[in-house]
């Protein structure tokens, strides 16, 4: 403000100084994402655009961004333990899905997952194919036990992932161990298609596990040929319209384990099988 440095002996020094400070508060452009800085006598506030919140309009939720008409893309969201970089999918199946990056699995907490995973009827899994297309599958329980389970570095009420010691992981459980029954038909629904097997070995595995590991997990195990369980799941994938492309950081190496006579396979084996793919991403809402 003109005269801010020459008012020390002026009778209006206090008023002038306050006005100078008001201007100074917004000089650094503290408001993010298009927020407007509103100075006052002692500080400032940010008037945030639709979908954004926080002192500096620094973050949002995928749901609030969807309601504000935002497009699919990378955003920062506020979760109970902090601010996280996520991908918001706004078009598939009504949108507002929050995709978790493998880079966050060492810091994100279960409370964060619980805050975004409020519709436990389904999750959105996307595949990364060799041609870099990213079709999706909407995963639901085949046997309804009250909803899916998504956990970080844990598998409460389920069997332990084979590769649990490889790296941090996000766990998707479909049928809690206590509900698994010998000779029962079990599995999942993928885009409305039943992908099932008969549990013939009294084993209660029923999960996907997505790992942050940067190198392929490969225990050289394959037990899906009789049921073609993994092939049926990948074969049910649909292309999104309009197509959207997520960065590689959201796709993770994956272990699938179902049964007793269902399927055990790791994503390192998928490229050589029918409906090839390389990795999986998980979206929650």
BALOBA-1460 file (C-alpha; in Angstrom, 3 decimals):
// residues 285
<rec num="1" residu="x" x="0.000" y="0.000" z="0.000"/>
<rec num="2" residu="x" x="1.344" y="3.425" z="-0.911"/>
<rec num="3" residu="x" x="2.679" y="5.216" z="2.170"/>
<rec num="4" residu="x" x="3.070" y="2.053" z="4.259"/>
<rec num="5" residu="x" x="6.767" y="2.843" z="4.870"/>
<rec num="6" residu="x" x="6.306" y="6.567" z="5.577"/>
<rec num="7" residu="x" x="3.626" y="6.608" z="8.226"/>
<rec num="8" residu="x" x="5.702" y="6.160" z="11.381"/>
<rec num="9" residu="x" x="5.196" y="9.782" z="12.495"/>
<rec num="10" residu="x" x="1.685" y="10.118" z="11.146"/>
<rec num="11" residu="x" x="-1.216" y="10.405" z="13.556"/>
<rec num="12" residu="x" x="-2.985" y="7.794" z="11.493"/>
<rec num="13" residu="x" x="-0.107" y="5.340" z="11.803"/>
<rec num="14" residu="x" x="-2.141" y="2.602" z="13.574"/>
<rec num="15" residu="x" x="-4.936" y="2.633" z="11.015"/>
<rec num="16" residu="x" x="-2.490" y="2.695" z="8.125"/>
<rec num="17" residu="x" x="-0.436" y="-0.152" z="9.614"/>
<rec num="18" residu="x" x="-3.520" y="-2.332" z="10.010"/>
<rec num="19" residu="x" x="-4.541" y="-1.676" z="6.432"/>
<rec num="20" residu="x" x="-1.038" y="-2.570" z="5.244"/>
<rec num="21" residu="x" x="-1.202" y="-5.845" z="7.162"/>
<rec num="22" residu="x" x="-4.565" y="-6.653" z="5.602"/>
<rec num="23" residu="x" x="-3.020" y="-6.439" z="2.150"/>
<rec num="24" residu="x" x="0.074" y="-8.405" z="3.249"/>
<rec num="25" residu="x" x="-1.941" y="-11.383" z="4.512"/>
<rec num="26" residu="x" x="-3.004" y="-12.275" z="0.957"/>
<rec num="27" residu="x" x="0.242" y="-11.333" z="-0.826"/>
<rec num="28" residu="x" x="1.516" y="-14.921" z="-0.722"/>
<rec num="29" residu="x" x="-1.640" y="-16.273" z="-2.384"/>
<rec num="30" residu="x" x="-2.288" y="-18.765" z="0.441"/>
<rec num="31" residu="x" x="-5.538" y="-20.141" z="-0.975"/>
<rec num="32" residu="x" x="-5.223" y="-23.204" z="-3.199"/>
<rec num="33" residu="x" x="-7.371" y="-24.762" z="-5.927"/>
<rec num="34" residu="x" x="-8.908" y="-21.477" z="-7.001"/>
<rec num="35" residu="x" x="-9.827" y="-20.302" z="-3.500"/>
<rec num="36" residu="x" x="-10.227" y="-16.563" z="-2.967"/>
<rec num="37" residu="x" x="-8.292" y="-14.846" z="-0.176"/>
<rec num="38" residu="x" x="-10.411" y="-12.620" z="2.099"/>
<rec num="39" residu="x" x="-8.212" y="-10.511" z="4.440"/>
<rec num="40" residu="x" x="-9.360" y="-9.025" z="7.705"/>
<rec num="41" residu="x" x="-7.731" y="-7.009" z="10.493"/>
<rec num="42" residu="x" x="-5.670" y="-9.815" z="12.047"/>
<rec num="43" residu="x" x="-5.519" y="-12.615" z="9.465"/>
<rec num="44" residu="x" x="-7.321" y="-13.905" z="6.379"/>
<rec num="45" residu="x" x="-9.722" y="-16.632" z="5.343"/>
<rec num="46" residu="x" x="-10.141" y="-18.581" z="2.120"/>
<rec num="47" residu="x" x="-13.418" y="-18.732" z="0.249"/>
<rec num="48" residu="x" x="-13.235" y="-22.184" z="-1.318"/>
<rec num="49" residu="x" x="-14.721" y="-23.275" z="-4.644"/>
<rec num="50" residu="x" x="-17.361" y="-25.990" z="-4.616"/>
<rec num="51" residu="x" x="-16.004" y="-29.359" z="-3.510"/>
<rec num="52" residu="x" x="-12.965" y="-28.032" z="-1.611"/>
<rec num="53" residu="x" x="-12.390" y="-27.427" z="2.095"/>
<rec num="54" residu="x" x="-9.656" y="-26.765" z="4.624"/>
<rec num="55" residu="x" x="-8.007" y="-23.543" z="5.774"/>
<rec num="56" residu="x" x="-6.366" y="-23.097" z="2.375"/>
<rec num="57" residu="x" x="-8.898" y="-25.021" z="0.224"/>
<rec num="58" residu="x" x="-6.182" y="-27.650" z="0.048"/>
<rec num="59" residu="x" x="-8.329" y="-30.768" z="-0.074"/>
<rec num="60" residu="x" x="-11.698" y="-32.382" z="-0.629"/>
<rec num="61" residu="x" x="-13.357" y="-35.807" z="-0.780"/>
<rec num="62" residu="x" x="-14.127" y="-37.665" z="-3.974"/>
<rec num="63" residu="x" x="-17.800" y="-37.436" z="-3.045"/>
<rec num="64" residu="x" x="-17.713" y="-33.657" z="-2.547"/>
<rec num="65" residu="x" x="-15.766" y="-33.221" z="-5.782"/>
<rec num="66" residu="x" x="-18.262" y="-35.375" z="-7.662"/>
<rec num="67" residu="x" x="-21.125" y="-33.275" z="-6.287"/>
<rec num="68" residu="x" x="-19.263" y="-30.166" z="-7.464"/>
<rec num="69" residu="x" x="-19.041" y="-31.528" z="-11.004"/>
<rec num="70" residu="x" x="-15.329" y="-32.306" z="-11.021"/>
<rec num="71" residu="x" x="-13.828" y="-34.744" z="-13.534"/>
<rec num="72" residu="x" x="-11.925" y="-37.963" z="-12.848"/>
<rec num="73" residu="x" x="-8.346" y="-37.319" z="-11.792"/>
<rec num="74" residu="x" x="-5.756" y="-36.911" z="-9.043"/>
<rec num="75" residu="x" x="-6.868" y="-34.994" z="-5.947"/>
<rec num="76" residu="x" x="-5.806" y="-34.523" z="-2.333"/>
<rec num="77" residu="x" x="-8.375" y="-35.618" z="0.207"/>
<rec num="78" residu="x" x="-8.646" y="-35.137" z="3.956"/>
<rec num="79" residu="x" x="-8.843" y="-38.423" z="5.885"/>
<rec num="80" residu="x" x="-8.749" y="-38.895" z="9.679"/>
<rec num="81" residu="x" x="-4.961" y="-39.305" z="9.834"/>
<rec num="82" residu="x" x="-3.981" y="-36.687" z="7.273"/>
<rec num="83" residu="x" x="-4.096" y="-35.516" z="3.671"/>
<rec num="84" residu="x" x="-3.623" y="-38.180" z="0.989"/>
<rec num="85" residu="x" x="-3.133" y="-38.184" z="-2.760"/>
<rec num="86" residu="x" x="-5.857" y="-40.307" z="-4.371"/>
<rec num="87" residu="x" x="-7.501" y="-40.852" z="-7.740"/>
<rec num="88" residu="x" x="-11.191" y="-39.949" z="-7.892"/>
<rec num="89" residu="x" x="-13.195" y="-41.912" z="-10.459"/>
<rec num="90" residu="x" x="-16.255" y="-39.853" z="-11.359"/>
<rec num="91" residu="x" x="-17.917" y="-41.773" z="-14.204"/>
<rec num="92" residu="x" x="-18.018" y="-45.533" z="-13.635"/>
<rec num="93" residu="x" x="-21.176" y="-46.825" z="-11.907"/>
<rec num="94" residu="x" x="-22.176" y="-43.370" z="-10.689"/>
<rec num="95" residu="x" x="-18.646" y="-42.344" z="-9.721"/>
<rec num="96" residu="x" x="-17.240" y="-40.880" z="-6.478"/>
<rec num="97" residu="x" x="-14.812" y="-43.802" z="-6.006"/>
<rec num="98" residu="x" x="-11.590" y="-43.200" z="-4.099"/>
<rec num="99" residu="x" x="-8.628" y="-45.182" z="-5.444"/>
<rec num="100" residu="x" x="-5.764" y="-45.813" z="-3.030"/>
<rec num="101" residu="x" x="-2.169" y="-45.440" z="-4.209"/>
<rec num="102" residu="x" x="0.407" y="-48.098" z="-3.374"/>
<rec num="103" residu="x" x="2.594" y="-45.227" z="-2.184"/>
<rec num="104" residu="x" x="0.237" y="-44.580" z="0.740"/>
<rec num="105" residu="x" x="-0.004" y="-48.115" z="2.136"/>
<rec num="106" residu="x" x="2.789" y="-47.540" z="4.661"/>
<rec num="107" residu="x" x="1.052" y="-44.483" z="6.170"/>
<rec num="108" residu="x" x="-2.681" y="-44.839" z="5.620"/>
<rec num="109" residu="x" x="-4.638" y="-46.147" z="8.636"/>
<rec num="110" residu="x" x="-7.665" y="-48.377" z="9.005"/>
<rec num="111" residu="x" x="-9.643" y="-45.355" z="10.206"/>
<rec num="112" residu="x" x="-8.888" y="-43.678" z="6.873"/>
<rec num="113" residu="x" x="-10.190" y="-46.677" z="4.952"/>
<rec num="114" residu="x" x="-13.317" y="-46.811" z="7.107"/>
<rec num="115" residu="x" x="-14.009" y="-43.132" z="6.425"/>
<rec num="116" residu="x" x="-14.143" y="-43.630" z="2.639"/>
<rec num="117" residu="x" x="-15.476" y="-47.194" z="2.482"/>
<rec num="118" residu="x" x="-19.064" y="-46.620" z="3.589"/>
<rec num="119" residu="x" x="-20.847" y="-48.646" z="0.880"/>
<rec num="120" residu="x" x="-19.721" y="-52.170" z="1.674"/>
<rec num="121" residu="x" x="-21.984" y="-53.745" z="-0.940"/>
<rec num="122" residu="x" x="-19.234" y="-53.582" z="-3.555"/>
<rec num="123" residu="x" x="-15.811" y="-52.307" z="-4.566"/>
<rec num="124" residu="x" x="-14.509" y="-51.202" z="-7.944"/>
<rec num="125" residu="x" x="-11.472" y="-53.123" z="-9.199"/>
<rec num="126" residu="x" x="-9.640" y="-51.951" z="-12.302"/>
<rec num="127" residu="x" x="-7.170" y="-54.040" z="-14.263"/>
<rec num="128" residu="x" x="-4.021" y="-52.789" z="-15.955"/>
<rec num="129" residu="x" x="-3.706" y="-54.734" z="-19.200"/>
<rec num="130" residu="x" x="-0.581" y="-55.210" z="-21.344"/>
<rec num="131" residu="x" x="-1.921" y="-52.685" z="-23.875"/>
<rec num="132" residu="x" x="-2.315" y="-50.217" z="-20.939"/>
<rec num="133" residu="x" x="-6.109" y="-50.208" z="-21.148"/>
<rec num="134" residu="x" x="-7.834" y="-50.221" z="-17.746"/>
<rec num="135" residu="x" x="-11.168" y="-52.077" z="-17.775"/>
<rec num="136" residu="x" x="-13.167" y="-52.380" z="-14.569"/>
<rec num="137" residu="x" x="-15.026" y="-54.988" z="-12.533"/>
<rec num="138" residu="x" x="-17.623" y="-54.239" z="-9.866"/>
<rec num="139" residu="x" x="-17.052" y="-56.867" z="-7.169"/>
<rec num="140" residu="x" x="-19.831" y="-58.052" z="-4.841"/>
<rec num="141" residu="x" x="-20.249" y="-60.935" z="-2.427"/>
<rec num="142" residu="x" x="-21.657" y="-64.154" z="-3.875"/>
<rec num="143" residu="x" x="-22.887" y="-65.186" z="-0.421"/>
<rec num="144" residu="x" x="-24.220" y="-62.138" z="1.403"/>
<rec num="145" residu="x" x="-22.789" y="-61.914" z="4.919"/>
<rec num="146" residu="x" x="-23.382" y="-58.207" z="5.401"/>
<rec num="147" residu="x" x="-20.758" y="-56.675" z="3.157"/>
<rec num="148" residu="x" x="-17.181" y="-56.784" z="1.953"/>
<rec num="149" residu="x" x="-14.170" y="-56.118" z="4.162"/>
<rec num="150" residu="x" x="-11.279" y="-53.815" z="3.206"/>
<rec num="151" residu="x" x="-8.298" y="-53.725" z="5.580"/>
<rec num="152" residu="x" x="-4.779" y="-52.291" z="5.545"/>
<rec num="153" residu="x" x="-2.004" y="-54.698" z="6.555"/>
<rec num="154" residu="x" x="-4.563" y="-56.874" z="8.338"/>
<rec num="155" residu="x" x="-6.976" y="-59.737" z="7.600"/>
<rec num="156" residu="x" x="-9.259" y="-59.899" z="10.646"/>
<rec num="157" residu="x" x="-11.882" y="-62.681" z="10.284"/>
<rec num="158" residu="x" x="-10.164" y="-64.027" z="7.144"/>
<rec num="159" residu="x" x="-7.216" y="-66.291" z="6.336"/>
<rec num="160" residu="x" x="-3.721" y="-64.821" z="6.093"/>
<rec num="161" residu="x" x="-2.417" y="-63.845" z="2.637"/>
<rec num="162" residu="x" x="0.360" y="-66.127" z="1.418"/>
<rec num="163" residu="x" x="2.588" y="-63.147" z="0.566"/>
<rec num="164" residu="x" x="1.744" y="-61.144" z="3.703"/>
<rec num="165" residu="x" x="5.434" y="-60.556" z="4.508"/>
<rec num="166" residu="x" x="6.365" y="-59.192" z="1.067"/>
<rec num="167" residu="x" x="5.266" y="-55.566" z="1.613"/>
<rec num="168" residu="x" x="2.448" y="-53.353" z="2.848"/>
<rec num="169" residu="x" x="-0.903" y="-54.342" z="1.392"/>
<rec num="170" residu="x" x="-4.606" y="-53.632" z="1.140"/>
<rec num="171" residu="x" x="-6.809" y="-56.665" z="1.766"/>
<rec num="172" residu="x" x="-10.223" y="-57.253" z="0.187"/>
<rec num="173" residu="x" x="-12.149" y="-60.026" z="1.952"/>
<rec num="174" residu="x" x="-15.310" y="-61.515" z="0.434"/>
<rec num="175" residu="x" x="-16.400" y="-64.392" z="2.668"/>
<rec num="176" residu="x" x="-15.335" y="-64.452" z="6.352"/>
<rec num="177" residu="x" x="-13.720" y="-67.748" z="7.334"/>
<rec num="178" residu="x" x="-16.558" y="-68.758" z="9.655"/>
<rec num="179" residu="x" x="-19.031" y="-68.720" z="6.747"/>
<rec num="180" residu="x" x="-16.972" y="-70.988" z="4.505"/>
<rec num="181" residu="x" x="-18.448" y="-74.505" z="4.363"/>
<rec num="182" residu="x" x="-17.089" y="-77.734" z="2.900"/>
<rec num="183" residu="x" x="-18.719" y="-78.553" z="-0.461"/>
<rec num="184" residu="x" x="-20.483" y="-75.190" z="-0.525"/>
<rec num="185" residu="x" x="-20.580" y="-73.111" z="-3.718"/>
<rec num="186" residu="x" x="-18.563" y="-69.947" z="-3.034"/>
<rec num="187" residu="x" x="-16.976" y="-67.122" z="-5.006"/>
<rec num="188" residu="x" x="-17.953" y="-63.617" z="-6.060"/>
<rec num="189" residu="x" x="-20.042" y="-61.545" z="-8.426"/>
<rec num="190" residu="x" x="-18.154" y="-59.518" z="-11.024"/>
<rec num="191" residu="x" x="-20.140" y="-57.038" z="-13.120"/>
<rec num="192" residu="x" x="-23.195" y="-59.168" z="-12.349"/>
<rec num="193" residu="x" x="-21.544" y="-62.447" z="-13.426"/>
<rec num="194" residu="x" x="-21.280" y="-65.301" z="-10.901"/>
<rec num="195" residu="x" x="-17.680" y="-66.486" z="-10.629"/>
<rec num="196" residu="x" x="-17.859" y="-69.555" z="-8.403"/>
<rec num="197" residu="x" x="-16.296" y="-72.834" z="-7.334"/>
<rec num="198" residu="x" x="-17.201" y="-75.719" z="-5.053"/>
<rec num="199" residu="x" x="-15.195" y="-75.703" z="-1.841"/>
<rec num="200" residu="x" x="-13.867" y="-79.265" z="-1.865"/>
<rec num="201" residu="x" x="-10.969" y="-79.045" z="0.582"/>
<rec num="202" residu="x" x="-12.381" y="-77.390" z="3.715"/>
<rec num="203" residu="x" x="-10.236" y="-74.289" z="3.088"/>
<rec num="204" residu="x" x="-11.744" y="-70.899" z="3.907"/>
<rec num="205" residu="x" x="-9.674" y="-68.550" z="1.714"/>
<rec num="206" residu="x" x="-11.736" y="-65.799" z="0.078"/>
<rec num="207" residu="x" x="-9.759" y="-62.662" z="-0.731"/>
<rec num="208" residu="x" x="-7.797" y="-60.371" z="-3.027"/>
<rec num="209" residu="x" x="-4.601" y="-58.823" z="-1.638"/>
<rec num="210" residu="x" x="-2.963" y="-55.843" z="-3.367"/>
<rec num="211" residu="x" x="0.707" y="-55.215" z="-2.505"/>
<rec num="212" residu="x" x="2.865" y="-52.094" z="-2.613"/>
<rec num="213" residu="x" x="5.883" y="-54.203" z="-3.642"/>
<rec num="214" residu="x" x="7.713" y="-52.795" z="-6.657"/>
<rec num="215" residu="x" x="8.889" y="-56.180" z="-7.914"/>
<rec num="216" residu="x" x="6.724" y="-59.113" z="-8.884"/>
<rec num="217" residu="x" x="5.564" y="-61.481" z="-6.192"/>
<rec num="218" residu="x" x="5.970" y="-64.991" z="-7.509"/>
<rec num="219" residu="x" x="5.891" y="-68.114" z="-5.386"/>
<rec num="220" residu="x" x="5.493" y="-70.177" z="-8.562"/>
<rec num="221" residu="x" x="2.078" y="-71.364" z="-7.435"/>
<rec num="222" residu="x" x="-0.866" y="-71.828" z="-9.766"/>
<rec num="223" residu="x" x="-4.117" y="-73.540" z="-8.791"/>
<rec num="224" residu="x" x="-6.849" y="-72.067" z="-10.976"/>
<rec num="225" residu="x" x="-6.883" y="-74.239" z="-14.079"/>
<rec num="226" residu="x" x="-9.779" y="-76.510" z="-13.074"/>
<rec num="227" residu="x" x="-12.165" y="-73.663" z="-12.242"/>
<rec num="228" residu="x" x="-10.639" y="-70.959" z="-14.505"/>
<rec num="229" residu="x" x="-11.727" y="-68.659" z="-11.671"/>
<rec num="230" residu="x" x="-9.239" y="-65.868" z="-12.364"/>
<rec num="231" residu="x" x="-9.853" y="-66.031" z="-16.120"/>
<rec num="232" residu="x" x="-13.610" y="-65.695" z="-15.638"/>
<rec num="233" residu="x" x="-13.084" y="-62.699" z="-13.364"/>
<rec num="234" residu="x" x="-10.750" y="-60.885" z="-15.744"/>
<rec num="235" residu="x" x="-12.951" y="-61.847" z="-18.670"/>
<rec num="236" residu="x" x="-15.908" y="-60.059" z="-17.064"/>
<rec num="237" residu="x" x="-14.079" y="-56.702" z="-17.126"/>
<rec num="238" residu="x" x="-15.739" y="-53.851" z="-19.018"/>
<rec num="239" residu="x" x="-14.274" y="-50.756" z="-20.642"/>
<rec num="240" residu="x" x="-15.355" y="-47.462" z="-19.152"/>
<rec num="241" residu="x" x="-17.189" y="-44.849" z="-21.204"/>
<rec num="242" residu="x" x="-15.715" y="-42.325" z="-21.388"/>
<rec num="243" residu="x" x="-12.373" y="-44.098" z="-20.903"/>
<rec num="244" residu="x" x="-10.178" y="-42.818" z="-18.072"/>
<rec num="245" residu="x" x="-6.537" y="-43.605" z="-17.396"/>
<rec num="246" residu="x" x="-5.115" y="-43.765" z="-13.869"/>
<rec num="247" residu="x" x="-1.395" y="-43.334" z="-13.132"/>
<rec num="248" residu="x" x="0.622" y="-46.499" z="-12.520"/>
<rec num="249" residu="x" x="0.974" y="-45.744" z="-8.794"/>
<rec num="250" residu="x" x="-2.609" y="-46.916" z="-8.228"/>
<rec num="251" residu="x" x="-2.106" y="-50.383" z="-9.721"/>
<rec num="252" residu="x" x="-0.678" y="-53.055" z="-7.449"/>
<rec num="253" residu="x" x="0.675" y="-56.563" z="-7.618"/>
<rec num="254" residu="x" x="-2.119" y="-58.901" z="-6.580"/>
<rec num="255" residu="x" x="-2.708" y="-62.269" z="-4.926"/>
<rec num="256" residu="x" x="-6.050" y="-64.057" z="-5.344"/>
<rec num="257" residu="x" x="-6.970" y="-66.991" z="-3.101"/>
<rec num="258" residu="x" x="-10.341" y="-68.770" z="-3.035"/>
<rec num="259" residu="x" x="-10.934" y="-72.182" z="-1.504"/>
<rec num="260" residu="x" x="-10.245" y="-75.257" z="-1.393"/>
<rec num="261" residu="x" x="-10.494" y="-76.055" z="-5.152"/>
<rec num="262" residu="x" x="-11.171" y="-72.478" z="-6.183"/>
<rec num="263" residu="x" x="-8.092" y="-70.530" z="-7.168"/>
<rec num="264" residu="x" x="-4.661" y="-69.417" z="-6.031"/>
<rec num="265" residu="x" x="-2.718" y="-67.146" z="-8.369"/>
<rec num="266" residu="x" x="-0.512" y="-64.058" z="-8.339"/>
<rec num="267" residu="x" x="-0.624" y="-61.282" z="-10.907"/>
<rec num="268" residu="x" x="2.871" y="-62.174" z="-12.113"/>
<rec num="269" residu="x" x="1.174" y="-65.124" z="-13.880"/>
<rec num="270" residu="x" x="-1.631" y="-63.165" z="-15.521"/>
<rec num="271" residu="x" x="0.225" y="-61.914" z="-18.629"/>
<rec num="272" residu="x" x="0.627" y="-65.478" z="-19.905"/>
<rec num="273" residu="x" x="-3.018" y="-66.453" z="-19.360"/>
<rec num="274" residu="x" x="-6.267" y="-65.744" z="-21.173"/>
<rec num="275" residu="x" x="-7.516" y="-62.176" z="-20.660"/>
<rec num="276" residu="x" x="-3.996" y="-61.045" z="-19.685"/>
<rec num="277" residu="x" x="-3.381" y="-58.285" z="-17.156"/>
<rec num="278" residu="x" x="-0.506" y="-56.992" z="-15.034"/>
<rec num="279" residu="x" x="-1.946" y="-55.476" z="-11.857"/>
<rec num="280" residu="x" x="-5.077" y="-54.326" z="-10.033"/>
<rec num="281" residu="x" x="-6.341" y="-51.055" z="-8.506"/>
<rec num="282" residu="x" x="-9.052" y="-50.794" z="-5.853"/>
<rec num="283" residu="x" x="-11.662" y="-48.045" z="-5.575"/>
<rec num="284" residu="x" x="-13.939" y="-47.472" z="-2.564"/>
<rec num="285" residu="x" x="-16.950" y="-45.299" z="-1.822"/>
